[in-house]
Amino acid sequence: MSDKPVGLAQSLAGRDKGELFFVLKQDGKEVLLADGKQRKLAHPKRKNLRHVRFLPESGYEAVSDLIGDRPLDAELRRAMAKYKATVNN
């Protein structure tokens, strides 16, 4: 997977409930999610659309400049840390 993420989502079900992820791809009723830490770009999490909540575009736009066109796991982790810092303040 080498495409830039398209947004942010929060897991609503499963053992990763409440966790934030970058949405790598949306396919019909499923999405591919990665966070660069537990779920790496090489092995993204496949999740049903019913089990995720998409976060506002403004949140993703604030951190998208940290992610290149061919993202790395470290870039995802850095962007997620920045997003969490802005949300908590």
N, C-alpha and C positions, 0 to 999 in steps of 0.2 A: 504494500500500500504506500504510494508515494504522493498522493494528492493532498492538497491543503485541506484541513478540516473546514466544515461548512457552518458549524455552530457549536453551542454548548447545550448539554442536557443533564438532567438529574435522574438517577435511577429511582423508580418508585416501588420496585419489587425485587425479591431475590436477596442473596447474601450481601450484595453490594448496594442495598437500599440506602438512599440518602447521599450516595457518592456522586461527585461531578465528573463528567466525561466530555471529551470533544467528540462531536459527531463527524465521522469520517465519510460516511456514505449512507444514503437513505434508499432502500430498495423495497418498493411495495409496502409491505407491512412490517419490515424489519429495518433496523439501523445497525451500523457498525460503530462501536465506541472504543476509544482509547484514552488513557490518561498519562501514558509515558512511564508509569511506575508499576502498578499492579497489572494493567493491561497495556502491553507495548504495541507499537505500530505493526510489528511483525505478526502479532497474534491478537487482533482486536476482538472485543466482545460482541457477539451477535445478540441483539435483544429485540423483542417484540415492541412495536410502537406503543402499545397499550401500557407498557411498563416503564416508559420514560416520559419526562416532562421537559419540553424545550424551554430554555431560558431566553430572556429578551435579547434581541440582536445587538443592542447597545453594549451589553456585557462582552459579547464576543468581539465586537469591533474595537473595544478598548484594549484587548490583548492580541489581536490578530497580527499586529506589527511585529510581535516577537517570534512569529512562526513563519518560516520560509516557505517557498513553493514546494520544496522537497523536505518536509519536516523531519526532525530527529526527536527521539524520546525526550532528550534533555530540553529541547525547545518547548515541548508540551508541558513538561514539569514546571519550567520557568514561567510560562504563560498562565498556568493554573495557579501558581503561587501569587502572581500579580493580581489575578482576578479575585482570589479569596481575600487578599489584602484590601482591595478596593471595596469589596462587599462588606467586610467587617468594620470599615471606618465610616 
